[in-house]
Amino acid sequence: MSADRTWSQLVIARRFSQDAAVAGERPVSYAELIGVADAVAEWLDQARVPAGTAVPALLTTSPLALALVVAGSCTRRPVAPLGPRLTPRELAGCIDGLDAPLLVAEPEFAEQAQAAAQRAGRRLLILPSLDPGGRRLLPEARPDAIAAILHTSGTTGAPKQVPIRQDRLAARVGVSSGLMGVGPDSVYASGSPFYHIAGLGNLAVMLAVGAAVLPFPRFSVRSWTGLGKHGVTHAFLVPTMIERLLDADALTLPGLRLLQYGSAPIRPATLSRAVSALPGVSFINMFGQTEGSPIACLVHADHERALAGRPDLLTSVGRAAPGIELRLAGTYAEEVGEILARGAHLFRASEDGWLHTGDLARMDDDGYVYLIGRLGDRIKRGGENVHPVEVEGVLREHPAVLEVAVVGIPDEEFGQLVRAYLVLDPVVPAPSHEELRAFARAELAGFKVPTSWEFVPDLPRNASGKVLRRVLAGAIDHQPDLRGSQRCGRKRRKTRYGPSLAPPLLACGWPRTRGWGPEAMTWRGHGSTCGRSLPAGGLSRPGRSSSAAAASLRQTRPG
């Protein structure tokens, strides 16, 4: 693959290929996909969308969406896919930031798109079904032209634009395809959202190397097992999906050569089970962010070393990816610093040429990078630094803990104390606070061990699935008084509120509404009947100590 070619040139070079670009029940060849891109470009012309205009869009992972991206990249109208789970207000903010005169949407998002377009004062274009035809696209040859625009997930604020240059996306193709071993004989399956770097970012790699993509937008055991008939060779899952498939004895796919996972570390026990279920399949974890990826990589050889006696490697994100120079800046105690990365395939860099990731980490003598947390997440307890990711990594190893988030809470004496929010496994006996404290203390210095614990049914997340620590931290000072009972009795009881946006609570202490607030997108919530019990030593009346709550309530495991 020529290093001086743009991404558009790599894709358009396959104009006459009859190989599948999109696999599935109705395969779409590269010739057909690029022909549809020709038609999309003509449709944009007819809609009087000028060159140099960003095209915000609400899209699924469909052949038509891919054709829109290809057309936009060739005509200086870069597509900016947005998260369909964002509210009209949030969507309008992204559209305003792009200074775009319009919003494009596939028909299934028409109602939401109309609300967002009205709020932003822009016109709405519904993307029609198009047949191949129209003017023949010429690929964009300028290396510094923008191929597409992604947005960060906004975990620390509003989503920010990340323009993706043609040359840098082409460089990403070379790095990622080399790590994954993909080419024209590959079929790549992923459930990542189209607007995510793991979605469009990886799909762009596949199109440039001639691989077929196979989207499955809604993960389930059934949807996964159904991929086998389409000849999937490479796939992306998150560790919780892998565990769910293992529990259902459904992870095996015939023909699978590589399994990529991300968003969280994989447990050693899970990896061991997965390797047993997938003999001969390689595993890879690529770490990065919207501003650039991959930055570091845990390759299959690292996974083999982990199973051979180095399980600690699985808590790392691997070593620098090919073409990447890594260093830690502003090193703190225990050799922790911010990850700075430099490489031709990274999309955004500061004036000094380095991507300042905002991720804190430590690096061992072999170059393995261990994430500690985000710069803004650091807790200062009595002059000592506590990094939430480190504490969460220890607590996640407890058999009763499914998910955990750690935040700092104000304290007059120490400045901040450590609080843990935990989602417990309903089939494992609930631990007491004392048990959790002892478990954490065995692996952590005393000042890092949480001093308070909250058991919750779920954690607040944004549209990309990332935990919103600021929502947890913002709710700390505004929790209502709650007087629990041994059982909630399936009765709902509202409590009196102060100036908070926090939701009313049930008598058992679980939030009554379906979310932590408008920006927390993935709270599953409960129906009209609660049916839950209080955790042992768990969610108590806010403002009381855990020991006081445990003394007054004989609590049982959430059901």
WOKA-V810322 format. One line per field, one symbol per residue. psi: psi as a letter, one per 20 degrees, with the letter a starting at -180 (. if undefined). A space follows every 10 residues. Layout:
psi=???
This chain:
psi=ppijqrgghg ghikhjpjqp horahnqprh ggghhhhghg ghghghjloq qjpqnqqoqr nrhhgghggg ghhijkmppn pqoiiqrhgg ghgggghikq irpqqqhijg gghggggghi krqppporpq qqaaqpqpqp iphjqphrpr qrikhjbqqq qnpoqghhhh hhgggghghi lqaijqoppq jqqhiqhieh ghhhgghhjj rqqnqnhopr gghghihhij kphqqprqhh gghghghjlj hpppiphpop raiqqpqghg gggghhhmpi pqqqopparh ipqqgrporh hhhghghjjm hhhiirjarp rpjppqrpql paqkkprppp qpqhjqhpqr hjiqoohipq rqpahjjppo phaqgiippo okiqppoghg ghhghiiphi pgqqpprqqq phgigqrppp pqpqpijppp qrhhggghgh hhiqqhiipq iqpppqhrqp qaijjqpnhh gghhigikpq ppoargqijk ppoqrqqbkq jqqqqrhiiq qhajrirhio ijpharaipf jqrpqpkcor opiqqhhhgh hipnqrpp.
